Amino acid sequence: MEDKDIDLFGHMNYLRYIDYLEAARSDWFAKAGMPFDRMTELKIGIVILKFEMHYIGEAVLGDELTIETIPVKLGTKSFTFKQKIY
């Protein structure tokens, strides 16, 4: 986490959480053998239909964050991930 991630109250700005979650999803796809450049090549796109976030506590400057990305549902045309930030 960097200074630019912090809002006026000393907490991580909510938009930065979204950026970190997106980076973790990209990492998950790459580790699963389907990096985004390969998806682009195969004309596979991802659309976020629903994004829901529940805050239990705030992140502050100096915190080290770990993101867990878990696929929880696989359909024929869609899938669902659950992500947790520790």
C-alpha positions in Angstrom: 0.0 0.0 0.0 1.3 3.4 -0.9 0.6 7.0 0.2 -1.6 7.6 -2.9 -3.9 4.8 -1.7 -4.9 6.7 1.5 -7.8 9.1 1.9 -8.0 12.2 4.0 -9.0 10.1 7.1 -5.9 7.8 6.9 -7.8 4.8 5.5 -7.3 3.1 2.2 -9.6 4.7 -0.5 -12.4 2.4 -1.6 -11.3 2.6 -5.3 -7.9 1.2 -4.4 -9.6 -1.9 -2.9 -11.2 -2.5 -6.3 -7.9 -2.1 -8.0 -6.2 -4.6 -5.7 -9.1 -7.1 -6.2 -8.8 -6.7 -10.0 -5.1 -7.4 -9.8 -5.7 -10.5 -7.7 -8.2 -11.8 -10.2 -5.7 -11.3 -13.0 -3.1 -13.1 -11.0 -5.6 -16.0 -10.4 -6.3 -16.3 -14.1 -2.6 -16.3 -15.0 -1.9 -19.0 -12.4 -4.8 -21.0 -13.8 -3.1 -20.9 -17.2 -5.2 -18.2 -18.8 -3.5 -14.8 -18.5 -5.5 -11.8 -19.9 -3.3 -11.5 -23.0 -4.2 -15.1 -23.9 -7.9 -14.3 -23.2 -7.7 -11.3 -25.6 -6.1 -13.5 -28.2 -9.0 -16.0 -27.9 -11.5 -13.2 -27.8 -12.7 -14.2 -24.3 -14.0 -11.3 -22.3 -15.0 -10.8 -18.7 -17.9 -8.6 -17.6 -18.4 -7.8 -14.0 -22.2 -8.0 -13.5 -22.3 -7.6 -9.8 -19.7 -6.3 -7.3 -20.5 -6.3 -3.6 -18.2 -5.3 -0.8 -18.6 -5.7 2.9 -16.1 -3.9 5.2 -15.1 -5.4 8.5 -12.3 -3.0 9.2 -10.2 -0.4 7.5 -6.8 -0.7 6.0 -4.3 2.0 6.9 -0.9 3.0 5.6 1.7 0.4 6.5 -0.8 -2.5 6.5 0.3 -5.5 4.4 -2.7 -6.9 2.5 -3.3 -10.5 1.3 -6.1 -11.2 -1.1 -7.7 -14.7 -1.4 -9.5 -15.4 -4.7 -11.8 -18.4 -4.7 -14.0 -19.5 -7.6 -17.4 -20.5 -6.0 -19.7 -21.1 -8.9 -19.2 -22.2 -12.5 -22.0 -22.0 -15.0 -22.2 -22.5 -18.7 -21.8 -18.8 -19.5 -20.9 -17.3 -16.1 -18.9 -17.8 -13.0 -18.6 -16.3 -9.5 -15.6 -15.5 -7.5 -15.4 -14.7 -3.8 -12.4 -12.6 -2.8 -11.3 -11.8 0.7 -8.7 -9.2 1.8 -6.8 -9.8 4.9 
